Amino acid sequence: MILRLPLRPQTGLAGTAAVAVMLSACAAATSISTSPLADVTQSGVAVGDITTVAPDSINTPGEGMEGTAAGGPGEAAAPAPEATTTEPPPFFDENCVVVVESGDTLVGLVERFDDGETINRVSLRTENGLADERLTPGEPLDVCPGNGINDATGEQRVDASDEITAAAITTNIKVQQLKLNQLFEPLGSRELAVDGVSGPVTRQRLCAARLALGLEASTADMKAGSKEEQILLSADELNPPLMATTDQDRWGLIDQTCQFIFFGEVDQLVFGFPTSTGEPGHTTRLGERRRAFRYDPAVNNGGWHDSSDFPVSIDNPLNGNMYKPIYFDGGQAIHGANNVPTSPQSKGCARLTVENQDTLVGWLGLAGDTAPTWSARAINLTISVQGAYQD
């Protein structure tokens, strides 16, 4: 009798052992003697008059002597492992992309990823095409500006749109202008136009803010995201500049770099006004702690003292028509004028607007005077002059 058994795919020594178990069971059931296991061949098994034929798939690619032993008779073969796929990362460069969360701000993200060179509010807005600083939770933000790659998609970036860059810069200047108005409003300074234009008036005010925040005086633009901008935007109030003579009852500090005058009482800042000091060849003289010694209300001429037609002994006739001058260094005075440029254009005096000169005179308690006052004690104002104009 010939019994043909389908042979489950088995390989190696473990496969041979499984065949032996099966053959032994068959032999016991049919009283058939078996031949040695050495008769097992790759194409079939011959044991006495029992022949088994292995299926064609017995040689499984990649298997050999290390194959796994099969289970006992009637046991199903182990299922092949399921193929797995690796999900691609959500962004081209995960180190350069952050998903905006509720409460995130552009300023906060700049601080988190600041590299000291390329990452600031303007560059992030330009890189991500943001017209303003509003962020949308759940949206990806590319925080590696200027590398030529959209780090969320891997696409190559074209040159940043000049319009986007201009919009970002304009918005940043508006933020600075709003803050400057907030800080200088208590000091009686005229409000800046919040137009996003960094003109000479805005730069003059930035320079004055730097002085009152303990920073180096400069009329340069304030870089977005810079340390000094962070100091400006976080300030609640301005303080007397470092060179102010705060040991005096009333003091004034004329800064020629900024073209700005601060006035105060002891350690309190009271006023801050734009000025125009002496032009080249007629510069306002540097000095500290000069006592204002004369005030002319010029009541017979509506407050205007004409130094060219009616000069007094300490006048410089080139000063022309001065509104309620307060003299502090020979013929140099703080006086009102109809025109107060942002650059030095006087003949040595420090100009204020007529409105601001009236405010100064009232603060000094001189508004009711009808005749010139030649008394440093009565005027009680100490003036210092510092700095040099930066064109």
MARGU-275318 format. One record per residue (C-alpha): residue in three letters; x, y, z; residue number from 1. Coordinates in pm, 1 decimal, decimal comma. Layout:
N
[node ala [X Y Z] NUM];
...
This chain:
391
[node met [0,0 0,0 0,0] 1];
[node ile [121,8 339,5 -89,6] 2];
[node leu [16,8 635,4 123,4] 3];
[node arg [77,3 980,4 -16,9] 4];
[node leu [85,7 1258,5 234,9] 5];
[node pro [111,8 1622,0 140,7] 6];
[node leu [414,2 1760,2 314,9] 7];
[node arg [381,8 2098,2 476,9] 8];
[node pro [672,1 2327,8 371,8] 9];
[node gln [950,4 2260,1 616,1] 10];
[node thr [1320,8 2315,7 589,7] 11];
[node gly [1634,4 2242,9 782,5] 12];
[node leu [1672,8 2006,7 1072,9] 13];
[node ala [1353,8 2122,5 1239,9] 14];
[node gly [1160,2 2042,1 923,7] 15];
[node thr [1309,4 1695,4 911,5] 16];
[node ala [1203,1 1632,0 1271,3] 17];
[node ala [847,9 1727,0 1187,1] 18];
[node val [841,0 1481,1 896,1] 19];
[node ala [967,1 1208,3 1126,7] 20];
[node val [683,5 1267,7 1369,1] 21];
[node met [426,4 1246,8 1094,5] 22];
[node leu [571,9 932,4 943,7] 23];
[node ser [591,5 759,2 1280,8] 24];
[node ala [224,4 827,5 1341,1] 25];
[node cys [129,2 693,8 999,4] 26];
[node ala [343,5 384,3 1038,0] 27];
[node ala [187,1 298,9 1371,8] 28];
[node ala [-160,3 325,1 1229,2] 29];
[node thr [-92,5 100,5 923,8] 30];
[node ser [169,9 -137,9 1066,9] 31];
[node ile [408,0 -30,9 795,4] 32];
[node ser [780,7 -27,4 864,6] 33];
[node thr [965,5 288,2 770,3] 34];
[node ser [1301,7 341,6 618,6] 35];
[node pro [1565,3 567,5 768,4] 36];
[node leu [1506,5 940,6 771,5] 37];
[node ala [1817,2 977,5 558,9] 38];
[node asp [1595,8 880,7 262,2] 39];
[node val [1426,2 1217,2 283,4] 40];
[node thr [1507,3 1419,2 -24,5] 41];
[node gln [1422,6 1770,5 -140,1] 42];
[node ser [1169,5 1641,2 -397,0] 43];
[node gly [998,6 1381,9 -176,4] 44];
[node val [1030,7 1131,1 108,2] 45];
[node ala [1062,9 753,2 42,3] 46];
[node val [1008,0 534,2 348,1] 47];
[node gly [966,1 169,0 257,1] 48];
[node asp [657,3 157,1 40,3] 49];
[node ile [538,4 500,6 167,0] 50];
[node thr [618,3 792,1 -58,7] 51];
[node thr [555,7 1154,9 35,4] 52];
[node val [583,5 1435,5 -211,8] 53];
[node ala [661,3 1787,5 -96,2] 54];
[node pro [478,8 2075,6 -264,0] 55];
[node asp [675,1 2287,0 -508,7] 56];
[node ser [684,1 2572,4 -260,4] 57];
[node ile [897,3 2383,9 -11,3] 58];
[node asn [1198,1 2599,6 -83,3] 59];
[node thr [1088,9 2931,8 59,6] 60];
[node pro [1320,5 3211,1 -57,0] 61];
[node gly [1552,6 3325,8 216,5] 62];
[node glu [1495,7 3022,7 439,6] 63];
[node gly [1753,6 2760,1 523,2] 64];
[node met [1887,7 2580,1 821,7] 65];
[node glu [1761,9 2851,3 1049,8] 66];
[node gly [1393,6 2780,2 970,3] 67];
[node thr [1140,1 2761,9 1250,4] 68];
[node ala [1010,0 2423,5 1363,7] 69];
[node ala [650,4 2347,9 1273,1] 70];
[node gly [388,3 2260,4 1528,4] 71];
[node gly [243,1 1919,4 1591,1] 72];
[node pro [18,4 1720,4 1357,9] 73];
[node gly [-283,6 1915,3 1237,9] 74];
[node glu [-147,0 2247,1 1364,8] 75];
[node ala [-186,3 2547,5 1127,4] 76];
[node ala [119,2 2727,8 997,8] 77];
[node ala [205,9 3058,9 1165,8] 78];
[node pro [71,5 3355,8 962,7] 79];
[node ala [324,8 3569,3 783,2] 80];
[node pro [389,7 3904,3 953,8] 81];
[node glu [183,1 4191,0 815,0] 82];
[node ala [371,3 4449,1 613,2] 83];
[node thr [402,4 4784,9 792,8] 84];
[node thr [449,7 5129,5 641,6] 85];
[node thr [623,9 5426,4 806,0] 86];
[node glu [423,8 5747,0 800,4] 87];
[node pro [625,3 6032,4 647,6] 88];
[node pro [700,7 6322,4 884,6] 89];
[node pro [434,7 6595,4 871,0] 90];
[node phe [688,7 6860,5 769,9] 91];
[node phe [994,2 6870,4 549,8] 92];
[node asp [1214,9 6987,4 837,2] 93];
[node glu [1046,5 6944,1 1174,0] 94];
[node asn [1324,1 7140,4 1346,5] 95];
[node cys [1228,0 7447,8 1147,2] 96];
[node val [849,6 7434,0 1180,6] 97];
[node val [633,4 7502,1 1482,6] 98];
[node val [258,6 7452,4 1497,1] 99];
[node val [98,1 7762,0 1644,1] 100];
[node glu [-81,3 7697,2 1971,7] 101];
[node ser [-346,5 7904,6 2140,0] 102];
[node gly [-178,5 8191,1 2322,6] 103];
[node asp [133,0 8194,5 2103,0] 104];
[node thr [252,0 8537,1 1988,7] 105];
[node leu [504,1 8633,7 1726,6] 106];
[node val [713,9 8811,9 1988,1] 107];
[node gly [714,8 8500,3 2206,8] 108];
[node leu [818,0 8275,4 1916,8] 109];
[node val [1097,1 8516,8 1822,3] 110];
[node glu [1230,1 8497,0 2177,1] 111];
[node arg [1204,4 8116,8 2175,3] 112];
[node phe [1393,5 8066,6 1848,9] 113];
[node asp [1613,0 8378,8 1847,8] 114];
[node asp [1952,4 8310,3 1691,9] 115];
[node gly [2076,9 8665,7 1732,4] 116];
[node glu [2101,0 8719,3 1357,2] 117];
[node thr [1818,1 8613,1 1126,6] 118];
[node ile [1511,8 8554,4 1343,2] 119];
[node asn [1300,6 8857,3 1424,1] 120];
[node arg [941,2 8962,8 1381,3] 121];
[node val [991,9 9109,0 1035,1] 122];
[node ser [1183,8 8807,5 901,9] 123];
[node leu [927,3 8558,0 1035,8] 124];
[node arg [639,5 8752,9 890,7] 125];
[node thr [817,8 8780,2 556,8] 126];
[node glu [906,0 8408,7 552,7] 127];
[node asn [547,3 8306,0 626,3] 128];
[node gly [370,4 8571,5 418,7] 129];
[node leu [205,0 8737,9 719,0] 130];
[node ala [74,4 9088,0 661,7] 131];
[node asp [52,0 9148,9 1037,3] 132];
[node glu [143,2 8976,4 1364,2] 133];
[node arg [-176,9 8778,0 1412,2] 134];
[node leu [-124,4 8400,6 1435,4] 135];
[node thr [-379,8 8123,9 1378,8] 136];
[node pro [-369,4 7825,6 1618,2] 137];
[node gly [-302,4 7499,2 1434,0] 138];
[node glu [-119,4 7664,6 1145,9] 139];
[node pro [247,8 7573,9 1080,9] 140];
[node leu [503,1 7852,8 1108,4] 141];
[node asp [842,6 7836,0 938,2] 142];
[node val [1096,3 7955,9 1197,1] 143];
[node cys [1408,4 7921,7 980,3] 144];
[node pro [1387,9 8233,5 762,6] 145];
[node gly [1623,6 8305,1 477,9] 146];
[node asn [1733,3 7948,6 399,7] 147];
[node gly [1556,9 7941,2 62,3] 148];
[node ile [1329,3 7651,8 165,3] 149];
[node asn [968,2 7628,3 271,4] 150];
[node asp [1046,6 7408,9 569,7] 151];
[node ala [688,2 7288,8 597,4] 152];
[node thr [666,3 7154,9 240,1] 153];
[node gly [1026,5 7135,5 121,8] 154];
[node glu [951,6 7359,3 -173,2] 155];
[node gln [1211,8 7609,7 -280,0] 156];
[node arg [1117,8 7965,2 -194,5] 157];
[node val [1130,3 8244,8 -443,8] 158];
[node asp [1258,6 8582,5 -334,3] 159];
[node ala [1044,0 8735,8 -63,0] 160];
[node ser [780,7 8971,4 -193,8] 161];
[node asp [883,3 9332,2 -159,4] 162];
[node glu [523,6 9411,7 -75,0] 163];
[node ile [516,8 9160,3 211,3] 164];
[node thr [848,6 9288,5 344,5] 165];
[node ala [732,8 9648,7 320,9] 166];
[node ala [405,8 9562,4 495,5] 167];
[node ala [589,3 9387,2 778,1] 168];
[node ile [830,8 9676,6 828,2] 169];
[node thr [550,7 9932,9 812,9] 170];
[node thr [348,0 9745,9 1073,3] 171];
[node asn [650,4 9720,4 1301,8] 172];
[node ile [714,8 10095,6 1280,2] 173];
[node lys [349,8 10158,2 1363,8] 174];
[node val [390,1 9946,9 1677,3] 175];
[node gln [689,9 10159,1 1777,5] 176];
[node gln [505,4 10483,5 1703,4] 177];
[node leu [210,4 10376,7 1915,8] 178];
[node lys [444,3 10294,5 2203,7] 179];
[node leu [630,2 10624,7 2168,4] 180];
[node asn [301,9 10813,7 2185,2] 181];
[node gln [208,8 10624,4 2499,2] 182];
[node leu [540,8 10701,9 2668,7] 183];
[node phe [570,2 11069,4 2566,8] 184];
[node glu [205,8 11172,1 2610,2] 185];
[node pro [256,2 11241,8 2987,2] 186];
[node leu [554,8 11464,7 2897,3] 187];
[node gly [353,2 11700,7 2679,9] 188];
[node ser [506,8 11589,4 2349,8] 189];
[node arg [295,3 11623,2 2039,1] 190];
[node glu [156,1 11289,4 1923,1] 191];
[node leu [330,6 11117,5 1634,0] 192];
[node ala [132,4 11022,0 1327,3] 193];
[node val [99,2 10642,5 1335,7] 194];
[node asp [171,1 10599,6 965,2] 195];
[node gly [444,1 10335,9 959,3] 196];
[node val [692,7 10584,6 812,6] 197];
[node ser [1029,0 10604,3 984,7] 198];
[node gly [1093,6 10968,5 905,3] 199];
[node pro [1306,9 11222,8 1092,2] 200];
[node val [1031,4 11298,4 1347,0] 201];
[node thr [990,4 10932,1 1443,3] 202];
[node arg [1367,4 10882,0 1458,9] 203];
[node gln [1401,9 11193,3 1674,2] 204];
[node arg [1149,8 11048,8 1917,4] 205];
[node leu [1320,9 10707,8 1912,0] 206];
[node cys [1646,6 10879,4 2002,4] 207];
[node ala [1484,3 11060,1 2294,6] 208];
[node ala [1326,5 10735,2 2414,1] 209];
[node arg [1665,9 10566,5 2407,9] 210];
[node leu [1804,2 10841,7 2632,2] 211];
[node ala [1520,0 10811,6 2880,4] 212];
[node leu [1551,0 10432,3 2888,1] 213];
[node gly [1925,0 10434,9 2962,8] 214];
[node leu [2027,6 10335,5 2609,2] 215];
[node glu [2283,2 10495,6 2380,4] 216];
[node ala [2151,1 10801,1 2198,8] 217];
[node ser [2098,7 10739,7 1827,8] 218];
[node thr [1863,1 10858,1 1555,9] 219];
[node ala [1890,9 10525,6 1371,7] 220];
[node asp [1587,7 10307,6 1309,3] 221];
[node met [1512,6 10059,8 1584,9] 222];
[node lys [1554,2 9708,5 1450,6] 223];
[node ala [1254,0 9480,7 1482,9] 224];
[node gly [1303,0 9221,9 1756,0] 225];
[node ser [1621,4 9385,5 1882,9] 226];
[node lys [1704,5 9406,8 2250,9] 227];
[node glu [1647,4 9780,9 2257,1] 228];
[node glu [1307,7 9738,9 2091,3] 229];
[node gln [1214,0 9485,7 2356,9] 230];
[node ile [1314,0 9741,1 2622,0] 231];
[node leu [1106,9 10009,9 2448,2] 232];
[node leu [794,8 9797,5 2408,1] 233];
[node ser [808,5 9666,9 2765,2] 234];
[node ala [856,8 10011,7 2925,3] 235];
[node asp [573,6 10160,7 3129,1] 236];
[node glu [728,4 10505,9 3168,2] 237];
[node leu [1035,6 10712,8 3088,1] 238];
[node asn [1296,9 10820,4 3341,6] 239];
[node pro [1538,5 11115,3 3362,8] 240];
[node pro [1837,4 11059,7 3132,5] 241];
[node leu [2164,4 10964,5 3297,6] 242];
[node met [2320,6 11311,8 3259,5] 243];
[node ala [2023,8 11499,6 3402,8] 244];
[node thr [2116,5 11704,0 3711,2] 245];
[node thr [1856,6 11541,4 3931,1] 246];
[node asp [2005,4 11698,7 4243,3] 247];
[node gln [1859,1 12034,1 4130,0] 248];
[node asp [1510,4 12159,7 4204,5] 249];
[node arg [1441,9 12216,3 3834,7] 250];
[node trp [1663,6 12112,7 3550,5] 251];
[node gly [1677,7 12096,8 3171,8] 252];
[node leu [1890,0 11868,0 2952,7] 253];
[node ile [1945,8 11969,9 2589,7] 254];
[node asp [2062,6 11672,7 2384,1] 255];
[node gln [2202,6 11771,6 2045,2] 256];
[node thr [2221,8 11411,4 1919,3] 257];
[node cys [1848,4 11367,3 1949,4] 258];
[node gln [1755,5 11736,2 1910,6] 259];
[node phe [1539,0 11703,8 2218,5] 260];
[node ile [1506,6 11876,8 2557,7] 261];
[node phe [1400,4 11707,5 2879,3] 262];
[node phe [1285,6 11906,1 3183,2] 263];
[node gly [1240,7 11774,1 3533,6] 264];
[node glu [1207,1 11836,0 3904,8] 265];
[node val [1472,1 11655,3 4107,5] 266];
[node asp [1433,9 11288,7 4002,8] 267];
[node gln [1100,4 11330,6 3825,5] 268];
[node leu [1073,8 11372,0 3450,4] 269];
[node val [816,5 11643,5 3375,4] 270];
[node phe [840,6 11749,1 3009,4] 271];
[node gly [1003,8 11633,9 2688,7] 272];
[node phe [1005,1 11858,3 2378,7] 273];
[node pro [1167,7 11846,1 2032,7] 274];
[node thr [1420,9 12122,8 1969,7] 275];
[node ser [1652,7 12262,8 1704,7] 276];
[node thr [1994,4 12367,0 1831,9] 277];
[node gly [2277,5 12569,6 1677,2] 278];
[node glu [2382,3 12497,6 1321,4] 279];
[node pro [2749,2 12438,1 1224,0] 280];
[node gly [2945,1 12755,4 1285,7] 281];
[node his [2695,2 12866,3 1550,3] 282];
[node thr [2673,3 12554,3 1764,7] 283];
[node thr [2506,2 12546,0 2100,8] 284];
[node arg [2788,5 12529,5 2352,4] 285];
[node leu [2830,1 12212,9 2556,8] 286];
[node gly [2819,9 12254,1 2933,4] 287];
[node glu [2674,7 12138,3 3263,4] 288];
[node arg [2477,0 12308,5 3536,9] 289];
[node arg [2435,9 12648,4 3376,2] 290];
[node arg [2191,2 12865,6 3558,4] 291];
[node ala [1926,6 13036,9 3351,4] 292];
[node phe [1965,8 13403,5 3442,3] 293];
[node arg [1732,9 13611,7 3226,8] 294];
[node tyr [1379,1 13588,2 3098,2] 295];
[node asp [1217,2 13836,6 2859,2] 296];
[node pro [836,6 13822,5 2826,9] 297];
[node ala [847,6 14091,8 2554,6] 298];
[node val [493,4 14193,0 2640,0] 299];
[node asn [510,8 14500,5 2415,3] 300];
[node asn [558,2 14275,6 2109,9] 301];
[node gly [329,0 13981,9 2186,2] 302];
[node gly [612,6 13791,3 2350,9] 303];
[node trp [852,7 13824,0 2059,6] 304];
[node his [1196,0 13966,3 2136,1] 305];
[node asp [1362,2 14084,4 1814,5] 306];
[node ser [1734,3 14047,9 1876,4] 307];
[node ser [1830,8 14197,7 1542,3] 308];
[node asp [1634,8 14522,9 1578,5] 309];
[node phe [1633,4 14553,9 1958,7] 310];
[node pro [1923,5 14347,3 2093,8] 311];
[node val [2017,7 14359,4 2456,6] 312];
[node ser [2378,9 14340,6 2567,0] 313];
[node ile [2384,3 13960,7 2587,5] 314];
[node asp [2199,2 13904,4 2259,5] 315];
[node asn [2334,8 13761,2 1940,0] 316];
[node pro [2165,3 13977,1 1674,7] 317];
[node leu [2164,4 13676,4 1442,6] 318];
[node asn [1909,3 13509,0 1668,4] 319];
[node gly [1638,5 13717,8 1509,5] 320];
[node asn [1290,6 13712,1 1655,0] 321];
[node met [1270,1 13493,2 1966,1] 322];
[node tyr [953,6 13411,5 2159,4] 323];
[node lys [989,1 13466,0 2536,8] 324];
[node pro [1360,4 13373,4 2550,9] 325];
[node ile [1517,5 13224,0 2864,0] 326];
[node tyr [1892,6 13288,1 2853,8] 327];
[node phe [2132,8 13033,1 3006,1] 328];
[node asp [2473,1 13089,9 2839,5] 329];
[node gly [2550,6 13445,1 2727,3] 330];
[node gly [2334,4 13515,4 2423,8] 331];
[node gln [2221,4 13151,6 2391,6] 332];
[node ala [1867,8 13092,6 2507,1] 333];
[node ile [1578,3 12852,4 2502,5] 334];
[node his [1304,0 13031,2 2310,5] 335];
[node gly [990,7 12976,8 2109,5] 336];
[node ala [988,8 12978,9 1729,1] 337];
[node asn [735,7 12930,7 1452,8] 338];
[node asn [956,4 12667,5 1293,1] 339];
[node val [1138,4 12391,5 1483,4] 340];
[node pro [1322,5 12162,8 1238,3] 341];
[node thr [1447,1 11819,8 1344,8] 342];
[node ser [1806,5 11923,8 1267,2] 343];
[node pro [2028,5 12205,1 1406,3] 344];
[node gln [1928,1 12526,5 1228,1] 345];
[node ser [1943,8 12803,7 1487,5] 346];
[node lys [2221,6 13053,4 1554,0] 347];
[node gly [2313,8 12886,9 1882,3] 348];
[node cys [1986,6 12887,9 2073,6] 349];
[node ala [1757,2 12593,8 2142,1] 350];
[node arg [1418,3 12639,7 1976,7] 351];
[node leu [1086,5 12513,6 2103,8] 352];
[node thr [741,3 12554,2 1951,3] 353];
[node val [552,8 12857,7 2079,3] 354];
[node glu [310,7 12627,2 2259,8] 355];
[node asn [590,9 12437,7 2434,4] 356];
[node gln [768,2 12759,9 2530,8] 357];
[node asp [450,4 12882,8 2697,5] 358];
[node thr [431,3 12550,7 2885,6] 359];
[node leu [791,4 12594,2 3002,9] 360];
[node val [734,7 12952,7 3114,3] 361];
[node gly [422,4 12852,2 3305,7] 362];
[node trp [605,5 12564,3 3478,6] 363];
[node leu [875,9 12810,0 3592,2] 364];
[node gly [610,6 13039,5 3739,2] 365];
[node leu [697,9 13324,9 3503,8] 366];
[node ala [377,0 13346,9 3301,7] 367];
[node gly [257,4 13658,3 3484,9] 368];
[node asp [581,0 13857,5 3442,4] 369];
[node thr [541,6 14178,9 3243,7] 370];
[node ala [906,1 14291,8 3249,8] 371];
[node pro [1239,1 14116,5 3191,1] 372];
[node thr [1365,0 13912,4 3486,6] 373];
[node trp [1738,2 13913,0 3560,8] 374];
[node ser [1741,7 13668,0 3848,5] 375];
[node ala [1875,0 13312,7 3841,5] 376];
[node arg [1710,6 13252,3 4177,5] 377];
[node ala [1370,9 13362,9 4050,9] 378];
[node ile [1396,7 13150,9 3735,2] 379];
[node asn [1544,6 12854,1 3925,4] 380];
[node leu [1644,4 12641,3 3626,4] 381];
[node thr [1976,7 12461,8 3566,1] 382];
[node ile [2060,6 12375,4 3204,6] 383];
[node ser [2307,0 12117,5 3067,3] 384];
[node val [2395,2 12066,6 2701,0] 385];
[node gln [2534,5 11740,1 2567,4] 386];
[node gly [2583,6 11537,7 2250,3] 387];
[node ala [2648,5 11608,6 1884,2] 388];
[node tyr [2404,1 11588,4 1599,4] 389];
[node gln [2415,6 11276,1 1378,3] 390];
[node asp [2307,7 11349,1 1023,7] 391];
